[in-house]
Amino acid sequence: MHPDRRSNDGYFMGLALELAKESGRAGEVPVGAVVVRNGDVVGRGRNLSIGLKDPTAHAEINALREAARQLDNYRIQGTTLYVTLEPCPMCAGAMTQSRIDRLVFGASDPKAGAAGSLYDLPRDTRLNHCFQVLGGIRVDECVELLQHFFQNLR
């Protein structure tokens, strides 16, 4: 891995973490996502399912939608999606459909993760598109944010 790649990954995960914090403050599960192309953020999203009463309003879906609008194409090749929590099957499927090049996530999700934990959709060659996956970026911060949120619910 190129030495600058990891530092860029940390930077962009930091932007996703800020969006996750916004979600948590709004009473949503604190997950944030950004889509990056050529070093520029082209999509941002945070969880909005509760507020919008929309089960599809996950951070990744919202970021993919904004990136598609920004790039004026539902196929957003040449992009990396950064998200604080390993995507669920719905979100991993949307990433496949959008043709992202790469996924970078923070915390693994052993109960619903579809990028290596429970399922591995990004690398399933039976699907029409595969993409690279890198997990564990700023994992401690991502896990802490989620744990704090759920502890406060109890």
N, C-alpha and C positions, 0 to 999 in steps of 0.2 A: 504494500500500500504506500502510495506517495505520502511523504510526511505532512504535507499541507492538507491532504484529504481528511485526516482525522481531526485536525483543528477546525476545518470548515464544518465537518459533521457536528462537532461540539457547539459551534456558533449557531448553526441552524436549529439544532435541538434546543438551544436556549430560547430561540424565538417560539418554538412549539411549547416549551415550558411556560412561557409568559401567557400564551393563549389558554393553556390548561389551567393556570391560576385564575384567569378570568372566568372560565367555566365553573370552577369550584366556588368562587365568590357569588356566582349566580345560582348556586344550588344544583348545578349539573355535575355529573361525574367528571373530574378534572382531567380531561384529555384534550390536547391541542395538536395541530398539524400544520405544516407548511409544505408547499410544493415549490421546488427550486429548479430553474433552468438557467444554465450558463452563469451561475452565481447570483441570479436575481430571483427574489421571491415573486412568484406569479399566482400563488393561491394561498390563502390562510383559512383555517377553520378551527372551530372549537365545538365541543358537544353542545347541542341545542335541542335534544330530543324532548326533554321535559317542557321547556318553555314553548316550543313550537308544537308540542303534542304530535311529534313525528318520529316514528321509530327508525327512520332512515337518516335522521339528522346527526349522524356521528361526525366527529371532527374531520376524519379522513374524507368522507363524502362531501362535506362542506368545502374543504380545501380543493378537492378534485373539481367540483362544480365551478368554483371561482377561477381555477387555472384554465379550465376549458373555455370559459367566457373570455378570459384575458387573452388566451392564445387563439381564440376564434376557431376552435376545433375540438371535438370530443375525444380525439386521439391526441395525447399530450406526450409524444415521444421526446426523448432527450431530457426527461425530468427525473428528479429524485423527490420522493415524498418522505418527510420527516414526521414522526408521530411519537408521542410520549409512551404509548402503550401498544403492544403487539396487536395488529388488526384482527378483527373478528372475520368470519367467513364472508359476510356481506361486503365488508370493506376491501378485503383481499380480492374478492371477485371483481369489484369495481376498479381496482387497480389493474387487474388483468385486462379488463375491457378498455381501459383508458390507455394502455400500452406504456405505462411508466417504465423507465429503465432500471430504477433502483428504489428500494425501500430501506430506510434507516429508522429503527425504533429504539425506545429506551427500555422499558420494563417488559418482560415476558408475561404472557397471560396463560397459565396452565389450564384454566377452565374454559376459555373460549378462543385462544390464540390460533390463528390460521396461517402463521408464517414460521412454523417450525415446532410449536409447542403441542397443540392438539392435532392440527392439520398442517400441511405444508403446500398450500395452493400456489405460491409464487414459483415453486420449483417442480410443480407437477407437469411433466411433459405431455400428459394427455390433454392438457388445455392448449388453447391456441396462442398463448403468449406466456413466457416465463421472464422473471426479472431477478436481479441480484438482491440479496437481503443481508443486512448487517444489523445485529441486535446488540443491546447492552450499552448504548451510547448515553452517558450521563444517567446511568441506571439508578444510582442511589437517589438522585434528586427526583426522578420519576416515581420510584417506589415510595419514597417518603411523602410525596404529594398525595398519592392515592391512599396510603395508609392513614394519613392525618385526616383526610376527608371521611373515610369510612369509620374511623374511630369516633369522630364527632357526630356521626349519625346514631351511634349506639347510646 
